[in-house]
Amino acid sequence: MVIDKNGAVGIGIVTPAAGTKLHVNGPTMISDGTQGNGKIFVSDASGMGSWKQGSYITTFALNTGQSMVNISITPTQFATALGTFTKNEVNTNIEVILNTHIVVGDLVGANGVTFELRIDGNAFPNNMGRVIYWQDNNGTYGLNTYINVNINAIWTAGIPIGAHQITLWVYANGGSATNAYYNPGNYNNTSLIIKETR
């Protein structure tokens, strides 16, 4: 270890790089009892560092679909929530990915039907988490009218630590519609993934 005339400390190196206070050349270990596999070292606003989990992932298999008979321009939630998750830290992002099939039986003067993900009943910012079913099936629908979709959305701020609920909502874009379904065939590859990341 060396300390140069500017007070810079070099470990494993004779001449610390200009502008540095600590220059380590070689493997480095920081252990305070909170370190762990997959964790990352994070600084708070004052520069104090600590080990944090890199990400948290919650996955649900949604093997049973849901339907709604009458759809208006007013957003309405499907009866059962898609899943719940626990947000573990303050300054993290929440990403939600829903992979499923959707179908709408009949469009009655509607320019499509929107399926929308929400957290605790709140829509994602910037129109994220939405997909539109455009096809008018005039009341006749089946496997050939199902559309496989991936609905993705990210919430970057404002969700507090604690338990939260992911729900799916539906509404007509003008006019009305009937018989909206997600996962109408009860496919076992329908899934909901919730990621808490930095």
C-alpha positions as CSV (number, residue, x, y, z in Angstrom):
1,M,0.0,0.0,0.0
2,V,1.2,3.5,-0.8
3,I,0.1,7.0,0.0
4,D,1.2,9.6,-2.4
5,K,2.0,13.3,-1.8
6,N,-1.6,14.2,-2.5
7,G,-3.0,11.8,0.1
8,A,-4.2,9.3,-2.5
9,V,-4.1,5.7,-1.4
10,G,-2.9,3.0,-3.7
11,I,-3.5,-0.7,-3.0
12,G,-1.8,-3.1,-5.3
13,I,-0.5,-0.2,-7.4
14,V,2.5,2.1,-6.9
15,T,1.1,5.2,-8.5
16,P,-2.6,5.9,-7.8
17,A,-4.5,7.4,-10.8
18,A,-4.7,11.2,-10.8
19,G,-7.8,12.6,-9.2
20,T,-8.5,9.5,-7.1
21,K,-8.4,9.2,-3.3
22,L,-8.4,5.4,-3.4
23,H,-7.0,3.2,-6.3
24,V,-7.3,-0.6,-5.9
25,N,-5.6,-2.8,-8.4
26,G,-6.8,-6.4,-8.0
27,P,-9.8,-8.3,-6.6
28,T,-11.8,-6.3,-4.0
29,M,-14.0,-7.5,-1.2
30,I,-16.5,-5.4,0.7
31,S,-18.1,-7.4,3.5
32,D,-20.3,-5.9,6.2
33,G,-22.6,-8.9,6.9
34,T,-25.2,-7.9,4.4
35,Q,-23.4,-9.0,1.3
36,G,-24.9,-11.9,-0.7
37,N,-25.0,-13.7,-4.0
38,G,-26.5,-11.4,-6.7
39,K,-26.5,-8.3,-4.6
40,I,-25.2,-4.9,-5.8
41,F,-23.4,-2.1,-3.9
42,V,-25.7,1.0,-3.7
43,S,-25.0,4.5,-2.5
44,D,-27.5,6.6,-0.6
45,A,-27.8,10.4,-1.1
46,S,-24.9,11.1,1.3
47,G,-22.6,8.6,-0.3
48,M,-23.0,5.8,2.2
49,G,-22.9,2.5,0.5
50,S,-24.6,-0.8,1.3
51,W,-25.4,-4.1,-0.3
52,K,-28.9,-4.4,-1.8
53,Q,-30.8,-7.1,-3.7
54,G,-30.3,-6.5,-7.4
55,S,-33.9,-7.3,-8.3
56,Y,-37.1,-9.1,-7.0
57,I,-39.2,-11.2,-9.4
58,T,-42.7,-12.5,-8.7
59,T,-44.3,-14.9,-11.3
60,F,-47.9,-16.1,-11.5
61,A,-49.3,-18.8,-13.8
62,L,-52.8,-17.6,-14.8
63,N,-54.4,-20.9,-16.0
64,T,-58.0,-19.7,-15.7
65,G,-59.4,-16.9,-17.8
66,Q,-62.0,-14.3,-17.0
67,S,-64.8,-12.6,-19.0
68,M,-66.9,-9.5,-18.9
69,V,-70.3,-9.5,-20.7
70,N,-71.0,-5.8,-21.2
71,I,-68.2,-3.3,-21.9
72,S,-68.8,0.5,-22.0
73,I,-66.5,3.5,-22.3
74,T,-66.0,3.4,-18.5
75,P,-63.0,1.4,-17.4
76,T,-64.1,-1.7,-15.5
77,Q,-62.0,-4.2,-13.7
78,F,-62.2,-8.0,-14.3
79,A,-63.6,-9.5,-11.1
80,T,-60.4,-11.2,-9.9
81,A,-57.0,-9.6,-9.5
82,L,-54.2,-11.0,-11.6
83,G,-51.8,-11.2,-8.6
84,T,-50.3,-9.4,-5.7
85,F,-46.7,-8.5,-4.9
86,T,-44.7,-6.8,-2.2
87,K,-42.5,-3.8,-3.0
88,N,-39.3,-4.2,-0.9
89,E,-37.5,-0.9,-1.4
90,V,-38.2,2.8,-2.0
91,N,-36.2,3.8,-5.0
92,T,-37.0,1.0,-7.4
93,N,-39.0,0.5,-10.5
94,I,-41.9,-1.9,-11.0
95,E,-42.2,-3.7,-14.4
96,V,-45.2,-5.8,-15.1
97,I,-45.5,-8.2,-18.0
98,L,-48.7,-10.0,-18.9
99,N,-48.6,-12.7,-21.5
100,T,-52.1,-13.9,-22.4
101,H,-54.8,-14.3,-25.2
102,I,-57.6,-11.8,-25.6
103,V,-60.8,-11.7,-27.6
104,V,-64.0,-9.6,-27.9
105,G,-67.2,-11.0,-29.1
106,D,-68.9,-8.0,-30.7
107,L,-68.1,-4.3,-31.2
108,V,-71.1,-2.1,-31.1
109,G,-70.1,1.2,-32.5
110,A,-66.7,0.9,-30.7
111,N,-63.3,1.6,-32.3
112,G,-61.8,-1.4,-30.5
113,V,-61.7,-2.4,-26.9
114,T,-58.7,-1.5,-24.6
115,F,-57.3,-4.0,-22.1
116,E,-55.3,-2.1,-19.4
117,L,-53.0,-3.2,-16.6
118,R,-53.2,-1.3,-13.3
119,I,-51.5,-1.2,-9.9
120,D,-53.9,-0.8,-7.0
121,G,-56.5,0.5,-9.5
122,N,-54.2,3.2,-10.9
123,A,-53.3,3.3,-14.6
124,F,-49.7,3.2,-15.6
125,P,-48.2,6.6,-16.6
126,N,-47.6,7.6,-20.3
127,N,-50.3,5.2,-21.6
128,M,-48.2,2.2,-20.8
129,G,-49.7,-1.2,-20.0
130,R,-52.4,-1.1,-22.7
131,V,-53.4,-3.1,-25.8
132,I,-56.4,-2.7,-28.1
133,Y,-58.5,-5.5,-29.6
134,W,-59.7,-4.1,-33.0
135,Q,-61.5,-7.0,-34.6
136,D,-65.3,-7.0,-34.8
137,N,-66.4,-10.6,-34.6
138,N,-70.1,-9.8,-34.7
139,G,-70.8,-12.2,-31.9
140,T,-69.0,-15.2,-33.4
141,Y,-65.6,-15.9,-31.9
142,G,-63.3,-18.8,-31.3
143,L,-59.7,-20.0,-31.5
144,N,-59.2,-18.2,-34.8
145,T,-60.2,-14.9,-33.3
146,Y,-58.0,-15.1,-30.1
147,I,-55.0,-12.8,-30.2
148,N,-51.8,-13.5,-28.2
149,V,-50.5,-10.4,-26.5
150,N,-47.7,-9.3,-24.2
151,I,-48.8,-6.2,-22.2
152,N,-45.7,-4.5,-20.7
153,A,-45.5,-1.5,-18.4
154,I,-43.0,0.2,-16.0
155,W,-43.7,2.4,-13.0
156,T,-40.6,4.3,-12.2
157,A,-41.6,6.3,-9.1
158,G,-44.2,6.8,-6.4
159,I,-45.1,3.2,-5.4
160,P,-44.5,2.8,-1.7
161,I,-43.0,-0.2,0.1
162,G,-45.6,-2.8,0.9
163,A,-48.3,-5.0,-0.7
164,H,-49.8,-4.1,-4.0
165,Q,-52.3,-5.6,-6.5
166,I,-52.1,-6.0,-10.2
167,T,-55.5,-5.9,-12.0
168,L,-56.7,-5.9,-15.6
169,W,-59.3,-3.4,-16.8
170,V,-61.3,-3.2,-20.0
171,Y,-63.2,-0.4,-21.8
172,A,-64.7,0.4,-25.2
173,N,-63.1,3.1,-27.3
174,G,-66.4,4.8,-28.1
175,G,-69.7,2.9,-28.3
176,S,-69.8,-0.4,-26.5
177,A,-68.9,-4.0,-26.8
178,T,-69.9,-7.5,-25.5
179,N,-68.0,-10.5,-24.2
180,A,-64.5,-9.5,-23.5
181,Y,-62.1,-12.3,-22.4
182,Y,-58.6,-12.7,-21.4
183,N,-57.1,-16.2,-21.6
184,P,-60.4,-17.5,-23.1
185,G,-59.1,-21.0,-23.7
186,N,-57.6,-21.3,-20.2
187,Y,-54.2,-21.8,-21.7
188,N,-51.5,-22.9,-19.2
189,N,-48.9,-20.7,-20.7
190,T,-50.6,-17.5,-19.6
191,S,-48.4,-15.7,-17.1
192,L,-47.9,-12.5,-15.1
193,I,-44.3,-11.4,-14.2
194,I,-43.6,-8.6,-11.8
195,K,-40.1,-7.3,-11.5
196,E,-38.7,-4.8,-9.0
197,T,-35.5,-3.4,-10.4
198,R,-33.1,-0.5,-9.9
